[in-house]
Amino acid sequence: MSCDLENAYLNAPCREKIWFEGGIECGEDQGKVCVVVRSLYGLKSAGAAFRSSLAQILRDVGYDSTKADPDVWIRKAVKDNGHQYYEMLFVYVDDILALSHQAENAIKEITAFYKAKDGSIKPPDIYLGANISRMQLPDGREVWTTSPKTYVKNSILVVERLLTDDGEGYVLKSNVRNPFPTGYKPKLDVMEELDQKLASRYMQLIGILRWAVEIGRIDIFLEVSLLSQYQANPRFGHLEAIYHIFAYLKKHPDMGRLAYDSKCPDIDERIFNSNADWKEFYGDVEEELPPNMPKLRGHPVTMSAFVDANHAGNVITRRSHSGMFIFVQNASIIWFSKRQNMVKAATFGSEFVAL
């Protein structure tokens, strides 16, 4: 279930000393010194004050902030069949997502302290810009999915409005098949540098694309990563490449839907030579686990990682670019594209560095 809290900051005490002389709107208190006791939107401390206030409420109802992400909260829970697991709350300022077999009750515990916006307590359909829905797999199981379709559509409208305001008649191409023009190398671009206005736009468009990648458009990750390296000194060719990516998104608006499949992947463990005796190499060691880690609850899961590299992708420095996916079960949870910090002479070397 999802929930959006109303007037979030005004629910928290003000951390700053702010006063004003009461005006006519204060009625009988006109002319008196009035002290602000609630966080106001725009104050430097308002966000921190609300976060602290909400955190205290969550602790009071039994949630603990996780070590990996302080805005992911967990609480021990048990299903009717005796299955033990952790209820989870994902908090992004005043947007809350509850994962539980009694998710509506979890939301009601919070709205006992904070008022929710009308109609916001419901199964999630959009969260942080990503569309959320259920999908049936070929084997009949239903899984949750996320998609950046609406965000991408709105982003394209923003870019087209900017191009219209420029009045130079430039429009996004309609016959784009790939995120980059064929053979384009950003490092080789020697076109004129952008002026301050267009350089600011370049950074704005990079920000839009990076969030599109964050919520599912992994197919443009490499290209966005490469162009992000030129935000300090972009050229017209780099801006043209940005527009080309948006044209690609307009041509292919439906890509990027991710299914969160909880089924354990079918992996043949024999390919990893798991019977080998590694003591001679590593010694008699044990995994060092954090002493304050939460106790295990729920079903066991399998994590797997897939990596690759484009050897000498940068034709000037000969540095390669790494790509990585990390899965829990059959659900992709982490992906990134990163320039390697060393030069390798062979494809094997660049892929080993990526691993």
HELIX and SHEET records of a PDB file:
HELIX    1   1 ALA A    8  ASN A   11  5                                   4    
HELIX    2   2 ILE A   24  ASP A   29  5                                   6    
HELIX    3   3 ALA A   46  ASP A   60  1                                  15    
HELIX    4   4 ALA A  103  THR A  111  1                                   9    
HELIX    5   5 LYS A  149  ASP A  166  1                                  18    
HELIX    6   6 PRO A  186  LEU A  188  5                                   3    
HELIX    7   7 GLN A  196  GLU A  214  1                                  19    
HELIX    8   8 ILE A  218  ILE A  220  5                                   3    
HELIX    9   9 PHE A  221  SER A  228  1                                   8    
HELIX   10  10 PHE A  236  LYS A  251  1                                  16    
HELIX   11  11 GLU A  269  PHE A  272  5                                   4    
HELIX   12  12 LYS A  279  TYR A  282  1                                   4    
HELIX   13  13 THR A  347  ALA A  354  1                                   8    
SHEET    1   A 5 SER A   2  ASP A   4  0                                        
SHEET    2   A 5 ASP A  95  LEU A  99 -1                                        
SHEET    3   A 5 GLN A  84  TYR A  92 -1                                        
SHEET    4   A 5 VAL A  72  VAL A  78 -1                                        
SHEET    5   A 5 ASP A  64  SER A  65 -1                                        
SHEET    1   B 2 TRP A  19  GLU A  21  0                                        
SHEET    2   B 2 VAL A  33  VAL A  35 -1                                        
SHEET    1   C 4 ILE A 126  TYR A 127  0                                        
SHEET    2   C 4 ALA A 130  GLN A 136 -1                                        
SHEET    3   C 4 GLU A 142  SER A 147 -1                                        
SHEET    4   C 4 LEU A 258  TYR A 260 -1                                        
SHEET    1   D 3 MET A 303  ASN A 310  0                                        
SHEET    2   D 3 HIS A 321  VAL A 328 -1                                        
SHEET    3   D 3 ALA A 331  ARG A 339 -1                                        
END                                                                             
